[in-house]
Amino acid sequence: MPKFTSRRDFLFEAGGGLSGLALAHLLGQDKMLAADGCASANVTNSPFLPKAPHFAPRAKRVISLFMSGGVSHMDTFDPKPALAKYAGQPLTGKGDIVVRQGHPGPLMPTPFQFSRHGESGLEISEIFPHVAKHADSLAVVRSVMGRSNDHVMAHYELASGTVRMGAPSVGSWVTYGLGSENQNLPAFVVIYDARGGPFGGPANWSAGYMPAAYQGTIFRSKGDPIFDLTPPDGLAPEQIRARLDLLEKLNRMDQQKNPGNTELTARISAYELAYRMQACAPEAVELDSESEATKKLYGLDNPITEPFGRQCLIARRLAERGVRFIQLYHGGLGNQNTDTWDAHGDVKSNHTQHAAEVDYPMAGLLTDLRARGLLDDTLVIWQSEFGRMPISQRGLGRDHNPGAMSIWVAGAKIKGGQAIGATDEFGYKAEQQVVSVHDLHATILHMVGMDHTKLTFAYQGRRMRLTDVYGEVIPQIAAV
């Protein structure tokens, strides 16, 4: 029991007493208090100050769940009975069949069973039993089509709308357009698989030709979220502040000589943000404060689901702390053949393994977001860089197929339980209501209140867009 020598000591130790509660209430009303007591700084020169959307948004934030390696749509969310009916026969009548790694075989049925779920009867593969419980919350787009069968270029297209590196990612566009609700944390956070980063590396979350401040910030799911974030031992806060002030003064002097150097401007902003993050970033990824029930909800009690479950739980914590765009990657380049969804050798063993790693945590994320009142204003999107071929490869595997893939979205008051678009009878090509990646990006921007034709950035004499000169919002998702 602490001893207090005065009423002032008592009030200080008690957290400020009634005056502290009143201050916290006022800060909360002004949105200057982040979750769990990490107050958002009163910043006036940050590139991430909140900006007004073009129209009323359906979502305040985006959580993207990216399955790196290429998920087979006809083995997950796009059932194709014709594959069983014509199994062993060649794929004909589709023109030249282009495969990535050769060894094209005959039509191969899925090794998994599909069943209907929820009141909607949405058909989902048996390898996603927990996500299937949320069938009535999912809008599955079965007719997405990309442009490249190369992993790296396909990653870039899903990330930025182009198959080449150097363009800003969708997370950069969202944060450029809207800023952030919390000035103590990055507006755009990336958490990738502990086994390694995705195909294409940092270009997936690059700011491209935008100021470098808008690129994604890597958070680790264990330990310090960012390397070298913790200040050295023995260095007082006022010393850190003094050093930072001197560094900023020197940088500003250099900036006056080189006004077009956006890297320098980004560096100044990054130093200031890093200073504020020293208190807030570790707290944001610290999971010890979560209840055992919550940890179990995300599968942290299971070594198979724990890695991605940790990523998903951190995503929820970042979402409730005002981070605008949260990008999770599952599948890392530790070993391309076993650590990603790249099922050239055996689609059954590959997809069984990786679905088991993500299914339970993703279902937990949806459950937790709904329970906390966050799902209504959070857009959750599940995607991969392309689908797979309906023909076999090397006996039991499937090759790359950019002509057809499935994605699903949830949250943001989207009508769930619907399948949008369709592929042909074998799942080889998107056929009905074909959705391009530009359409997908236009829809993401629409859901956060941005008109993709008006969100532009001047570069080399042109008003650049995430969607270039293309893109149509998917009407079934945008419908109120």
C-alpha positions as CSV (number, residue, x, y, z in Angstrom):
1,M,0.0,0.0,0.0
2,P,1.7,3.3,-1.1
3,K,2.1,6.1,1.4
4,F,1.0,9.6,0.4
5,T,2.6,12.7,2.0
6,S,0.0,15.1,0.5
7,R,-3.3,15.3,-1.3
8,R,-1.3,16.2,-4.4
9,D,0.6,13.0,-4.2
10,F,-2.6,11.0,-3.8
11,L,-4.2,12.6,-6.9
12,F,-1.0,12.1,-9.0
13,E,-0.8,8.5,-8.1
14,A,-4.5,8.0,-8.7
15,G,-4.1,9.2,-12.2
16,G,-5.2,12.7,-11.8
17,G,-8.4,12.0,-9.9
18,L,-11.6,13.6,-11.2
19,S,-9.7,16.2,-13.2
20,G,-7.8,13.4,-15.1
21,L,-11.1,11.7,-15.9
22,A,-12.5,15.0,-17.2
23,L,-9.4,15.6,-19.3
24,A,-9.6,12.1,-20.8
25,H,-13.3,12.6,-21.6
26,L,-12.6,15.9,-23.4
27,L,-9.6,14.4,-25.3
28,G,-11.8,11.5,-26.3
29,Q,-14.5,13.8,-27.6
30,D,-11.9,15.6,-29.8
31,K,-10.5,12.3,-31.0
32,M,-7.2,13.1,-29.4
33,L,-7.1,10.0,-27.3
34,A,-6.2,6.7,-28.9
35,A,-7.3,3.4,-27.5
36,D,-5.9,2.1,-24.3
37,G,-4.6,5.5,-23.2
38,C,-2.0,6.2,-26.0
39,A,-3.1,9.7,-26.8
40,S,-2.7,10.9,-30.3
41,A,-0.3,13.8,-30.5
42,N,-1.4,17.3,-31.5
43,V,0.6,17.4,-34.7
44,T,0.2,20.2,-37.3
45,N,2.7,19.2,-40.0
46,S,2.2,15.5,-40.5
47,P,1.4,14.2,-44.0
48,F,-1.1,11.9,-42.2
49,L,-3.4,14.5,-40.7
50,P,-7.0,13.4,-41.3
51,K,-8.4,14.6,-44.7
52,A,-12.0,14.8,-45.8
53,P,-13.3,12.0,-48.1
54,H,-15.0,12.8,-51.3
55,F,-18.3,11.5,-49.9
56,A,-19.6,9.7,-46.8
57,P,-17.4,6.5,-46.4
58,R,-18.7,3.1,-45.6
59,A,-15.4,2.1,-44.1
60,K,-12.9,4.1,-42.0
61,R,-10.1,1.5,-42.5
62,V,-9.0,-1.5,-44.5
63,I,-7.6,-4.8,-43.4
64,S,-6.2,-6.7,-46.4
65,L,-5.5,-10.5,-46.0
66,F,-3.1,-11.5,-48.8
67,M,-2.4,-15.2,-49.5
68,S,0.9,-15.1,-51.3
69,G,1.6,-17.8,-53.8
70,G,-1.7,-18.1,-55.8
71,V,-4.7,-19.7,-54.2
72,S,-6.7,-22.2,-56.3
73,H,-10.2,-20.7,-56.7
74,M,-11.8,-24.0,-57.8
75,D,-10.5,-25.6,-54.6
76,T,-11.7,-22.8,-52.2
77,F,-14.6,-20.5,-53.2
78,D,-15.5,-21.4,-56.8
79,P,-16.9,-25.0,-57.1
80,K,-16.7,-26.6,-60.5
81,P,-18.6,-29.9,-60.8
82,A,-17.7,-30.1,-64.4
83,L,-14.1,-30.9,-63.4
84,A,-15.3,-34.2,-61.9
85,K,-17.6,-34.9,-64.8
86,Y,-14.8,-34.5,-67.4
87,A,-11.8,-35.5,-65.2
88,G,-8.9,-36.9,-67.2
89,Q,-10.0,-35.3,-70.5
90,P,-8.0,-32.5,-72.1
91,L,-9.0,-28.9,-71.8
92,T,-10.3,-28.0,-75.3
93,G,-12.2,-25.2,-76.9
94,K,-10.4,-22.5,-75.0
95,G,-7.7,-21.5,-77.5
96,D,-4.0,-21.8,-76.6
97,I,-3.5,-22.9,-73.0
98,V,-0.6,-20.9,-71.6
99,V,1.1,-22.4,-68.6
100,R,3.9,-21.0,-66.5
101,Q,6.0,-24.0,-65.7
102,G,5.0,-26.6,-68.3
103,H,3.8,-30.1,-67.7
104,P,0.1,-29.4,-68.7
105,G,-2.1,-32.3,-67.9
106,P,-5.8,-33.2,-68.2
107,L,-8.7,-31.6,-66.3
108,M,-8.4,-32.4,-62.6
109,P,-11.3,-32.3,-60.1
110,T,-10.9,-30.7,-56.7
111,P,-9.8,-33.1,-54.0
112,F,-12.0,-31.1,-51.5
113,Q,-15.8,-31.2,-50.8
114,F,-17.9,-28.1,-51.2
115,S,-21.0,-27.5,-49.1
116,R,-23.6,-24.7,-48.6
117,H,-23.4,-22.5,-45.6
118,G,-25.5,-19.9,-43.8
119,E,-29.0,-18.8,-44.8
120,S,-27.5,-17.7,-48.2
121,G,-26.3,-21.2,-49.0
122,L,-22.9,-19.8,-50.2
123,E,-20.7,-22.7,-51.4
124,I,-17.3,-22.9,-49.6
125,S,-14.7,-25.6,-49.6
126,E,-14.2,-27.9,-46.6
127,I,-10.8,-26.5,-45.9
128,F,-12.3,-23.3,-44.6
129,P,-14.8,-24.6,-42.0
130,H,-14.5,-21.6,-39.7
131,V,-14.6,-18.9,-42.3
132,A,-17.6,-20.7,-43.7
133,K,-19.5,-19.9,-40.5
134,H,-19.4,-16.3,-41.6
135,A,-20.8,-17.1,-45.1
136,D,-23.7,-14.6,-44.7
137,S,-21.1,-11.9,-44.1
138,L,-19.0,-12.6,-47.2
139,A,-19.3,-11.2,-50.7
140,V,-17.3,-13.6,-52.9
141,V,-16.2,-12.2,-56.3
142,R,-15.5,-15.2,-58.5
143,S,-14.6,-13.4,-61.7
144,V,-11.5,-11.4,-60.9
145,M,-8.9,-11.4,-63.7
146,G,-5.3,-10.4,-63.6
147,R,-2.7,-9.8,-66.4
148,S,0.4,-11.8,-65.4
149,N,1.1,-15.4,-64.5
150,D,4.4,-14.3,-62.9
151,H,4.3,-14.2,-59.1
152,V,6.2,-10.9,-58.7
153,M,4.4,-9.0,-61.4
154,A,1.0,-10.3,-60.3
155,H,1.8,-9.2,-56.7
156,Y,2.6,-5.7,-58.1
157,E,-0.7,-5.6,-60.0
158,L,-2.8,-6.4,-56.9
159,A,-0.7,-4.0,-54.9
160,S,-0.6,-1.0,-57.3
161,G,-2.7,-1.7,-60.4
162,T,0.4,-2.2,-62.6
163,V,2.6,-5.2,-63.2
164,R,5.7,-3.0,-63.0
165,M,7.4,-1.8,-59.8
166,G,7.5,1.9,-59.1
167,A,3.8,2.7,-58.7
168,P,2.2,3.6,-55.4
169,S,0.5,0.8,-53.6
170,V,-3.2,0.9,-52.8
171,G,-2.3,1.4,-49.1
172,S,-0.3,4.5,-50.1
173,W,-3.2,5.9,-52.1
174,V,-5.6,5.4,-49.3
175,T,-3.4,7.1,-46.7
176,Y,-2.5,9.9,-49.2
177,G,-6.2,10.5,-49.7
178,L,-7.4,10.3,-46.2
179,G,-4.5,10.6,-43.7
180,S,-4.8,8.8,-40.4
181,E,-6.8,9.0,-37.2
182,N,-3.8,8.5,-35.0
183,Q,-0.6,10.6,-35.4
184,N,1.4,8.3,-33.1
185,L,1.2,5.3,-35.4
186,P,1.9,4.8,-39.1
187,A,-1.1,5.3,-41.3
188,F,-0.2,2.2,-43.4
189,V,1.2,-0.9,-41.6
190,V,2.5,-4.1,-43.2
191,I,2.9,-7.4,-41.3
192,Y,4.2,-10.3,-43.2
193,D,4.7,-14.0,-42.6
194,A,7.4,-14.9,-40.1
195,R,8.8,-17.3,-42.8
196,G,9.7,-14.4,-45.0
197,G,8.3,-11.6,-47.1
198,P,6.1,-12.0,-50.1
199,F,7.1,-12.3,-53.8
200,G,8.3,-8.9,-54.9
201,G,9.3,-7.6,-51.5
202,P,9.0,-4.0,-50.4
203,A,7.8,-2.8,-53.8
204,N,4.4,-4.2,-52.7
205,W,4.0,-1.5,-50.2
206,S,6.0,1.2,-51.9
207,A,4.8,4.8,-52.3
208,G,6.3,4.9,-55.8
209,Y,6.3,8.4,-57.2
210,M,4.5,9.8,-54.2
211,P,6.4,11.2,-51.3
212,A,8.2,8.4,-49.4
213,A,6.2,9.1,-46.3
214,Y,3.2,7.3,-47.8
215,Q,5.0,3.9,-48.1
216,G,4.0,1.1,-45.7
217,T,5.8,0.6,-42.4
218,I,6.8,-3.0,-41.5
219,F,5.7,-4.2,-38.1
220,R,7.0,-7.4,-36.7
221,S,4.4,-9.6,-35.0
222,K,6.8,-10.5,-32.1
223,G,9.1,-8.4,-30.0
224,D,9.7,-4.7,-30.8
225,P,7.5,-3.9,-33.8
226,I,10.2,-2.0,-35.5
227,F,14.0,-2.5,-35.2
228,D,15.9,0.1,-33.2
229,L,12.7,1.8,-32.0
230,T,13.6,1.5,-28.3
231,P,15.8,4.4,-27.2
232,P,19.3,3.5,-25.8
233,D,19.6,2.9,-22.0
234,G,20.5,5.9,-20.0
235,L,19.3,8.5,-22.5
236,A,16.7,10.7,-20.9
237,P,13.6,11.8,-22.9
238,E,14.7,15.4,-22.9
239,Q,18.0,14.4,-24.4
240,I,16.2,12.5,-27.2
241,R,14.0,15.4,-27.8
242,A,16.9,17.8,-28.0
243,R,18.8,15.6,-30.5
244,L,15.7,15.3,-32.6
245,D,15.1,19.1,-32.6
246,L,18.7,19.6,-33.7
247,L,18.4,17.0,-36.4
248,E,15.2,18.6,-37.6
249,K,16.8,22.0,-37.7
250,L,19.6,20.7,-39.9
251,N,17.2,18.8,-42.1
252,R,15.1,21.9,-42.6
253,M,18.2,23.9,-43.6
254,D,19.0,21.3,-46.2
255,Q,15.4,21.2,-47.3
256,Q,15.4,24.9,-48.1
257,K,18.4,24.3,-50.4
258,N,16.6,21.3,-52.0
259,P,12.9,21.9,-51.8
260,G,12.0,19.1,-54.3
261,N,13.6,16.4,-52.2
262,T,10.6,14.4,-50.9
263,E,12.9,11.8,-49.4
264,L,14.2,14.4,-46.9
265,T,10.7,15.6,-46.1
266,A,9.7,12.0,-45.5
267,R,12.7,11.5,-43.3
268,I,11.8,14.5,-41.1
269,S,8.3,13.2,-40.7
270,A,9.5,9.7,-40.0
271,Y,11.9,10.8,-37.3
272,E,9.1,12.7,-35.6
273,L,6.7,9.8,-36.0
274,A,9.3,7.4,-34.7
275,Y,9.8,9.5,-31.6
276,R,6.0,9.4,-30.9
277,M,5.9,5.7,-31.7
278,Q,8.4,4.8,-29.0
279,A,5.5,4.9,-26.5
280,C,2.6,3.7,-28.7
281,A,3.9,1.1,-31.2
282,P,5.1,-1.4,-28.6
283,E,1.8,-1.1,-26.7
284,A,-0.1,-1.6,-30.0
285,V,1.4,-5.0,-30.6
286,E,1.7,-6.1,-27.0
287,L,-0.8,-9.0,-26.6
288,D,-0.4,-9.8,-22.9
289,S,-3.2,-7.4,-22.1
290,E,-5.6,-9.5,-24.2
291,S,-7.8,-12.0,-22.4
292,E,-7.2,-15.7,-22.7
293,A,-10.5,-16.0,-24.4
294,T,-9.5,-13.5,-27.1
295,K,-6.1,-15.1,-27.6
296,K,-7.9,-18.5,-28.1
297,L,-10.4,-16.8,-30.5
298,Y,-7.4,-16.1,-32.8
299,G,-5.8,-19.5,-32.3
300,L,-2.8,-18.3,-30.3
301,D,-3.1,-21.6,-28.2
302,N,-2.3,-23.7,-31.3
303,P,1.1,-23.8,-32.9
304,I,-0.4,-24.2,-36.4
305,T,-2.6,-21.1,-36.2
306,E,-0.6,-19.0,-33.7
307,P,1.7,-17.2,-36.3
308,F,-1.2,-15.8,-38.5
309,G,-3.4,-15.5,-35.5
310,R,-0.9,-13.1,-34.0
311,Q,-0.9,-11.1,-37.2
312,C,-4.7,-10.9,-37.2
313,L,-5.0,-9.9,-33.5
314,I,-2.4,-7.1,-34.1
315,A,-4.4,-6.0,-37.1
316,R,-7.5,-5.6,-34.9
317,R,-5.5,-3.7,-32.3
318,L,-4.1,-1.4,-35.0
319,A,-7.6,-0.9,-36.5
320,E,-9.1,0.2,-33.2
321,R,-6.1,2.6,-32.7
322,G,-6.9,4.5,-35.9
323,V,-4.4,2.9,-38.4
324,R,-5.9,3.4,-41.9
325,F,-4.6,0.5,-43.9
326,I,-3.3,-2.8,-42.5
327,Q,-1.8,-5.3,-44.9
328,L,-1.2,-8.8,-43.7
329,Y,0.7,-11.4,-45.8
330,H,0.5,-15.1,-45.4
331,G,3.0,-17.2,-47.2
332,G,6.7,-16.2,-47.1
333,L,9.7,-17.0,-49.3
334,G,11.5,-19.1,-46.7
335,N,10.7,-22.0,-49.1
336,Q,8.6,-21.1,-52.0
337,N,7.2,-24.7,-52.5
338,T,6.1,-25.3,-49.0
339,D,5.8,-21.9,-47.3
340,T,3.5,-20.3,-49.9
341,W,0.3,-21.2,-51.6
342,D,2.2,-22.1,-54.8
343,A,0.7,-25.5,-55.3
344,H,2.7,-26.9,-58.3
345,G,3.4,-30.2,-56.8
346,D,0.3,-31.2,-54.8
347,V,-2.6,-28.9,-54.4
348,K,-4.3,-31.0,-51.7
349,S,-1.4,-31.1,-49.3
350,N,-0.4,-27.5,-50.0
351,H,-3.8,-25.9,-49.6
352,T,-4.8,-28.2,-46.7
353,Q,-1.7,-27.0,-44.8
354,H,-2.1,-23.3,-45.5
355,A,-5.8,-23.1,-45.1
356,A,-5.4,-24.7,-41.6
357,E,-2.9,-21.9,-40.7
358,V,-5.3,-19.1,-41.7
359,D,-8.9,-20.3,-41.5
360,Y,-9.4,-20.2,-37.7
361,P,-7.6,-16.8,-37.2
362,M,-9.5,-15.1,-40.0
363,A,-12.8,-16.3,-38.6
364,G,-11.6,-15.0,-35.2
365,L,-10.8,-11.6,-36.7
366,L,-14.3,-11.3,-38.2
367,T,-15.9,-12.4,-34.9
368,D,-13.9,-10.0,-32.8
369,L,-14.4,-7.1,-35.1
370,R,-18.1,-7.6,-35.0
371,A,-18.2,-8.0,-31.2
372,R,-16.3,-4.7,-30.8
373,G,-18.5,-2.8,-33.2
374,L,-15.6,-2.4,-35.7
375,L,-16.8,-4.6,-38.6
376,D,-19.5,-2.1,-39.7
377,D,-16.8,0.5,-40.6
378,T,-13.9,-1.8,-41.5
379,L,-13.4,-3.3,-45.0
380,V,-11.8,-6.7,-44.8
381,I,-10.6,-8.1,-48.1
382,W,-9.1,-11.6,-48.7
383,Q,-7.1,-12.0,-51.9
384,S,-4.2,-13.7,-53.7
385,E,-2.2,-12.7,-56.8
386,F,-3.9,-15.2,-59.2
387,G,-5.8,-18.4,-59.3
388,R,-4.7,-21.9,-60.5
389,M,-5.3,-23.9,-63.6
390,P,-8.2,-26.5,-63.9
391,I,-5.8,-28.9,-65.5
392,S,-3.3,-31.0,-63.5
393,Q,0.5,-30.3,-63.3
394,R,2.9,-33.0,-62.5
395,G,0.1,-35.3,-61.5
396,L,-1.5,-33.6,-58.5
397,G,-0.5,-29.9,-58.7
398,R,-1.9,-26.8,-60.5
399,D,-0.1,-24.1,-62.5
400,H,-0.6,-20.4,-62.3
401,N,-3.8,-18.9,-63.8
402,P,-4.3,-15.1,-64.0
403,G,-7.4,-15.6,-66.0
404,A,-9.6,-16.4,-63.0
405,M,-9.4,-15.9,-59.3
406,S,-11.7,-15.5,-56.3
407,I,-11.6,-12.8,-53.6
408,W,-14.0,-12.1,-50.8
409,V,-14.8,-8.9,-48.9
410,A,-16.6,-8.5,-45.6
411,G,-17.6,-5.6,-43.3
412,A,-18.5,-2.0,-44.1
413,K,-22.2,-3.0,-44.2
414,I,-21.6,-5.0,-47.4
415,K,-24.4,-7.4,-48.3
416,G,-23.0,-10.8,-47.5
417,G,-23.9,-14.3,-48.6
418,Q,-23.5,-13.4,-52.3
419,A,-21.4,-14.7,-55.1
420,I,-20.5,-12.1,-57.7
421,G,-19.6,-13.0,-61.3
422,A,-18.6,-16.4,-62.6
423,T,-15.9,-18.3,-64.4
424,D,-16.5,-20.8,-67.2
425,E,-17.6,-24.3,-66.4
426,F,-14.0,-25.4,-65.7
427,G,-12.8,-22.2,-63.9
428,Y,-10.3,-21.4,-66.6
429,K,-11.4,-17.9,-67.4
430,A,-13.6,-15.2,-65.7
431,E,-16.7,-15.1,-67.9
432,Q,-19.6,-13.3,-66.3
433,Q,-19.2,-9.8,-64.9
434,V,-15.4,-9.9,-65.4
435,V,-13.7,-7.8,-62.6
436,S,-10.3,-6.3,-63.3
437,V,-7.8,-5.4,-60.6
438,H,-8.7,-1.7,-61.5
439,D,-12.3,-2.5,-60.7
440,L,-11.3,-4.0,-57.4
441,H,-9.2,-0.9,-56.5
442,A,-11.9,1.5,-57.6
443,T,-14.2,-0.4,-55.2
444,I,-11.8,-0.3,-52.3
445,L,-11.4,3.5,-52.7
446,H,-15.2,3.9,-53.0
447,M,-15.8,2.0,-49.7
448,V,-13.5,4.5,-47.9
449,G,-15.2,7.5,-49.4
450,M,-12.9,8.2,-52.3
451,D,-13.8,8.6,-56.0
452,H,-11.1,6.8,-57.9
453,T,-11.3,9.2,-60.8
454,K,-10.8,12.2,-58.5
455,L,-8.0,10.9,-56.3
456,T,-5.0,11.9,-58.3
457,F,-1.3,12.8,-57.9
458,A,0.7,15.0,-60.3
459,Y,3.7,13.2,-61.8
460,Q,5.6,13.9,-65.0
461,G,3.0,16.2,-66.3
462,R,0.1,13.9,-65.7
463,R,-2.6,13.4,-63.0
464,M,-1.9,9.9,-62.0
465,R,-4.5,7.5,-60.6
466,L,-4.4,4.2,-58.8
467,T,-6.8,2.9,-61.5
468,D,-5.0,4.6,-64.5
469,V,-7.9,5.5,-66.9
470,Y,-9.9,2.4,-66.1
471,G,-11.9,1.0,-63.2
472,E,-15.6,0.5,-62.4
473,V,-16.9,0.1,-58.9
474,I,-18.4,-3.4,-58.3
475,P,-22.1,-2.5,-57.9
476,Q,-23.1,-5.4,-55.7
477,I,-20.4,-4.4,-53.1
478,A,-21.1,-0.7,-53.4
479,A,-24.9,-1.2,-53.0
480,V,-26.3,0.2,-49.7
